[in-house]
Amino acid sequence: MCSFNPGAIKALALDLDGTILQSGAVLGKRTVLTLRRAMDRGLRVILCTGRSPESAEKYRALINAQGPMIYFNGAMAADMPGGSIVNTVFLSNEIVAFCAETALGLKVYFQSYFSRKSDFLRAALFSCGSGPEAELYRAHTGSLAQPADMGIFPEDPQYAGCLKGMFITGTEQMDEIRSRLLRRFGESVSITKSSPLFLEVLAQGVSKGSALSLIMERLGLKPEEVIAFGDEENDLPMFKAALHSAAPANAVPAVLSAAEFTVGSCDDEGVAAFLEKEILR
């Protein structure tokens, strides 16, 4: 790895939850002002989130970030605020059906996002049955899943395809789910953890890193010109796409080990403090 040159940084790849969002999914005033200042200095802000465009939009609008953003852990990239789609990668109906079957067998909660042909940015969220997990997810993101038969909805002509699936459950069941998916589909599926309770299922090769690499190529950005910030397993691929990386103190151990820098916790607005000290000085 080459030495860190703050003056060479042209773009910030930023995870939302657990990284720049404080507890309660709040974007702090210091972070808003610092990111606006960064953009005034010519830096590009690329939000890289597992959230849907609808769920992430209020944060993008607060800082007035413009250009390509990454959603659904890399399954969608879109130019904002206009909303033109840069790229989408769909999960096969076979994998969605297998996830639903697995969820029913293990008695765990599963939900999936389907892209509407009429409006790609407004994905529909469906679940296998209902339960407290649906309310937990709504409290976290503002999105509430509608119970549906996963074997039928993927075939509905109004939907372009499934962007991602998500199990909401504990670690032991996550390990079993991951094992079953890998035995059945091998490298044809991407599996990642986005929070202690969220296990996400994506199409082969899809990650925040794959989407960030696509955007960097599109914008003519070199790896040494980008620094990525993240706190969870799903952020690790970003650390490979960008040459530089930073994790808040609240990040999981694997991310802290992989990051070039450790910054203050998300609740302390550590990313903003790092940017002020190291890049915007």
C-alpha positions as CSV (number, residue, x, y, z in Angstrom):
1,M,0.0,0.0,0.0
2,C,1.3,3.4,-0.9
3,S,1.5,6.1,1.8
4,F,-1.6,8.2,2.4
5,N,-1.5,11.5,0.6
6,P,-4.5,13.6,1.7
7,G,-4.1,16.0,-1.2
8,A,-4.6,13.2,-3.7
9,I,-8.1,12.2,-2.4
10,K,-10.8,13.1,-4.8
11,A,-13.7,11.0,-3.5
12,L,-15.2,9.7,-0.3
13,A,-17.0,6.3,-0.4
14,L,-19.3,6.4,2.7
15,D,-21.4,3.7,4.3
16,L,-24.4,5.0,6.2
17,D,-25.5,2.9,9.1
18,G,-22.9,2.5,11.8
19,T,-20.4,4.7,10.0
20,I,-21.7,8.2,9.3
21,L,-25.1,7.7,10.9
22,Q,-25.3,8.0,14.7
23,S,-27.5,5.6,16.8
24,G,-31.1,6.0,15.9
25,A,-30.1,6.5,12.2
26,V,-29.4,10.2,12.7
27,L,-27.0,12.2,10.5
28,G,-25.2,14.6,12.9
29,K,-24.9,18.3,12.2
30,R,-21.1,18.1,12.3
31,T,-21.1,15.4,9.7
32,V,-23.5,17.3,7.4
33,L,-21.4,20.5,7.6
34,T,-18.1,18.6,7.1
35,L,-19.4,16.7,4.0
36,R,-20.8,19.9,2.5
37,R,-17.4,21.5,3.1
38,A,-15.7,18.5,1.5
39,M,-17.9,18.9,-1.6
40,D,-17.2,22.6,-1.7
41,R,-13.5,21.7,-1.8
42,G,-14.2,19.6,-4.9
43,L,-14.4,16.1,-3.3
44,R,-17.0,13.8,-4.5
45,V,-19.3,12.0,-2.0
46,I,-20.4,8.5,-3.0
47,L,-23.0,7.0,-0.5
48,C,-22.5,3.2,-0.5
49,T,-25.4,1.6,1.4
50,G,-27.4,-1.5,1.8
51,R,-30.5,0.7,2.0
52,S,-32.9,1.4,-0.8
53,P,-32.8,4.7,-2.6
54,E,-36.0,5.7,-0.9
55,S,-34.6,4.9,2.5
56,A,-31.3,6.7,1.9
57,E,-32.6,9.7,0.1
58,K,-33.2,11.9,3.2
59,Y,-29.5,11.6,4.1
60,R,-28.3,12.3,0.5
61,A,-30.5,15.4,0.4
62,L,-29.3,16.7,3.7
63,I,-25.7,16.9,2.4
64,N,-26.8,17.6,-1.2
65,A,-24.5,15.0,-2.6
66,Q,-24.9,14.5,-6.3
67,G,-23.7,11.9,-8.8
68,P,-23.6,8.1,-8.7
69,M,-24.7,6.5,-5.4
70,I,-24.7,2.8,-4.5
71,Y,-27.7,1.1,-3.0
72,F,-28.8,-2.5,-2.0
73,N,-25.2,-3.4,-1.2
74,G,-24.1,-2.9,-4.8
75,A,-27.1,-4.4,-6.6
76,M,-28.0,-0.9,-7.8
77,A,-26.1,2.3,-8.7
78,A,-28.0,5.4,-9.7
79,D,-27.2,9.0,-10.5
80,M,-28.8,11.3,-8.0
81,P,-30.9,13.3,-7.6
82,G,-32.1,12.7,-11.1
83,G,-32.4,9.0,-10.5
84,S,-31.1,7.6,-13.8
85,I,-29.9,4.0,-13.3
86,V,-26.2,3.3,-13.8
87,N,-26.4,-0.4,-13.2
88,T,-28.6,-3.1,-11.6
89,V,-27.8,-6.8,-11.0
90,F,-30.7,-9.1,-10.1
91,L,-30.8,-12.2,-7.9
92,S,-32.2,-15.3,-9.7
93,N,-35.7,-16.4,-8.9
94,E,-34.3,-19.8,-8.0
95,I,-32.2,-18.4,-5.2
96,V,-35.1,-16.2,-3.9
97,A,-37.3,-19.3,-3.8
98,F,-34.6,-21.3,-2.0
99,C,-34.2,-18.5,0.5
100,A,-37.9,-18.4,1.2
101,E,-38.0,-22.2,1.6
102,T,-35.0,-22.1,3.9
103,A,-36.6,-19.4,6.0
104,L,-39.8,-21.4,6.4
105,G,-37.9,-24.5,7.3
106,L,-35.8,-22.8,9.9
107,K,-38.7,-20.5,11.1
108,V,-36.7,-17.4,10.5
109,Y,-37.7,-14.1,8.9
110,F,-36.8,-13.4,5.2
111,Q,-37.7,-10.5,3.0
112,S,-36.6,-9.3,-0.5
113,Y,-36.6,-6.2,-2.6
114,F,-38.1,-6.3,-6.2
115,S,-37.4,-3.6,-8.7
116,R,-40.5,-2.1,-10.4
117,K,-40.3,-1.8,-14.1
118,S,-42.3,1.4,-13.9
119,D,-40.0,3.0,-11.3
120,F,-36.7,1.4,-10.6
121,L,-36.0,3.6,-7.6
122,R,-39.1,2.6,-5.8
123,A,-38.5,-1.1,-5.1
124,A,-41.2,-3.2,-3.6
125,L,-40.4,-5.0,-0.3
126,F,-42.0,-8.5,0.3
127,S,-41.6,-10.9,3.2
128,C,-42.4,-14.5,4.0
129,G,-45.1,-14.0,6.5
130,S,-44.9,-11.3,9.2
131,G,-43.4,-10.9,12.6
132,P,-41.6,-8.5,14.9
133,E,-38.6,-8.5,12.5
134,A,-40.7,-6.6,10.0
135,E,-41.4,-3.9,12.5
136,L,-37.7,-3.9,13.6
137,Y,-36.7,-3.3,10.0
138,R,-39.3,-0.5,9.6
139,A,-38.0,1.2,12.7
140,H,-34.5,1.0,11.3
141,T,-35.1,2.1,7.7
142,G,-38.7,3.3,7.4
143,S,-39.6,0.4,5.0
144,L,-42.2,-2.2,5.9
145,A,-42.4,-5.4,4.0
146,Q,-45.7,-6.8,2.6
147,P,-46.3,-10.6,3.2
148,A,-46.2,-12.4,-0.1
149,D,-45.6,-15.8,-1.7
150,M,-42.0,-15.7,-2.9
151,G,-42.7,-18.4,-5.4
152,I,-45.3,-16.2,-7.2
153,F,-44.2,-12.6,-6.9
154,P,-40.8,-13.0,-8.8
155,E,-42.9,-14.0,-11.8
156,D,-45.1,-10.9,-11.7
157,P,-44.6,-8.9,-15.0
158,Q,-44.6,-5.6,-13.2
159,Y,-41.2,-6.4,-11.5
160,A,-37.9,-6.4,-13.3
161,G,-36.2,-8.7,-10.7
162,C,-35.1,-9.2,-7.2
163,L,-32.3,-6.8,-6.1
164,K,-31.5,-8.6,-2.8
165,G,-32.8,-10.8,-0.1
166,M,-32.4,-10.4,3.6
167,F,-32.7,-12.8,6.6
168,I,-33.2,-11.1,10.0
169,T,-32.1,-13.5,12.7
170,G,-29.3,-14.4,15.1
171,T,-25.7,-15.5,14.4
172,E,-26.2,-19.3,14.8
173,Q,-29.0,-19.4,12.3
174,M,-27.1,-17.1,10.0
175,D,-24.2,-19.6,9.9
176,E,-26.6,-22.4,9.0
177,I,-28.3,-20.3,6.3
178,R,-24.9,-19.3,4.8
179,S,-23.9,-22.9,4.8
180,R,-27.0,-24.1,3.0
181,L,-26.8,-21.4,0.4
182,L,-23.2,-22.1,-0.3
183,R,-23.8,-25.9,-0.6
184,R,-26.6,-25.3,-3.0
185,F,-25.3,-22.4,-5.1
186,G,-21.6,-22.1,-4.4
187,E,-20.0,-19.0,-6.1
188,S,-23.3,-18.3,-7.9
189,V,-24.5,-16.3,-4.9
190,S,-23.0,-13.5,-2.7
191,I,-23.7,-13.5,1.0
192,T,-22.8,-10.8,3.4
193,K,-23.6,-9.5,6.9
194,S,-24.7,-5.8,7.1
195,S,-25.5,-5.7,10.8
196,P,-25.6,-8.2,13.8
197,L,-29.1,-9.2,12.7
198,F,-29.1,-8.8,8.9
199,L,-27.7,-11.4,6.5
200,E,-28.0,-10.3,2.9
201,V,-28.2,-12.4,-0.3
202,L,-27.1,-10.9,-3.6
203,A,-26.3,-12.1,-7.1
204,Q,-22.9,-13.5,-8.0
205,G,-20.1,-11.0,-7.7
206,V,-22.3,-8.2,-6.3
207,S,-20.9,-6.1,-3.5
208,K,-20.3,-2.5,-2.6
209,G,-16.8,-3.1,-3.9
210,S,-18.0,-4.2,-7.3
211,A,-20.3,-1.2,-7.6
212,L,-17.7,1.2,-6.4
213,S,-15.2,-0.1,-8.9
214,L,-17.7,0.4,-11.7
215,I,-18.4,4.0,-10.5
216,M,-14.6,4.8,-10.2
217,E,-14.0,3.6,-13.7
218,R,-17.0,5.7,-14.9
219,L,-15.7,8.8,-13.2
220,G,-12.0,8.2,-14.0
221,L,-11.0,7.8,-10.4
222,K,-7.9,5.9,-9.5
223,P,-7.8,3.7,-6.3
224,E,-5.3,6.1,-4.6
225,E,-7.8,8.9,-5.1
226,V,-10.6,7.3,-3.1
227,I,-11.0,6.5,0.6
228,A,-13.7,4.2,1.8
229,F,-15.4,4.3,5.2
230,G,-17.3,1.4,6.7
231,D,-18.1,-0.7,9.8
232,E,-19.5,-4.1,8.8
233,E,-18.7,-7.2,6.7
234,N,-20.5,-5.8,3.7
235,D,-18.1,-2.8,3.6
236,L,-14.9,-4.9,3.3
237,P,-15.2,-5.1,-0.6
238,M,-15.1,-1.3,-0.7
239,F,-11.7,-1.4,1.1
240,K,-10.4,-3.5,-1.8
241,A,-11.7,-1.2,-4.5
242,A,-10.3,2.0,-2.9
243,L,-6.7,2.1,-1.9
244,H,-7.4,3.8,1.4
245,S,-9.9,2.9,4.1
246,A,-11.1,3.9,7.5
247,A,-13.4,2.3,10.1
248,P,-15.2,3.9,13.1
249,A,-14.2,2.6,16.5
250,N,-17.6,0.7,16.7
251,A,-16.8,-1.4,13.6
252,V,-16.7,-5.2,13.8
253,P,-13.2,-6.7,14.5
254,A,-12.6,-7.9,10.9
255,V,-13.3,-4.4,9.5
256,L,-11.1,-2.7,12.1
257,S,-8.3,-5.1,11.2
258,A,-8.7,-4.4,7.5
259,A,-8.9,-0.6,7.7
260,E,-5.9,1.6,7.2
261,F,-7.2,4.1,9.7
262,T,-9.5,3.8,12.8
263,V,-11.5,6.9,13.5
264,G,-13.9,7.9,16.3
265,S,-17.2,6.0,16.7
266,C,-20.2,6.9,14.6
267,D,-21.9,8.4,17.7
268,D,-18.9,10.7,18.1
269,E,-19.0,11.6,14.4
270,G,-15.6,10.1,14.0
271,V,-15.6,10.3,10.2
272,A,-16.2,14.0,10.3
273,A,-13.4,14.5,12.8
274,F,-11.0,12.5,10.6
275,L,-12.0,14.5,7.5
276,E,-11.5,17.8,9.3
277,K,-8.1,16.8,10.6
278,E,-6.6,14.7,7.7
279,I,-8.2,15.9,4.5
280,L,-9.8,19.3,4.9
281,R,-7.1,20.9,7.0
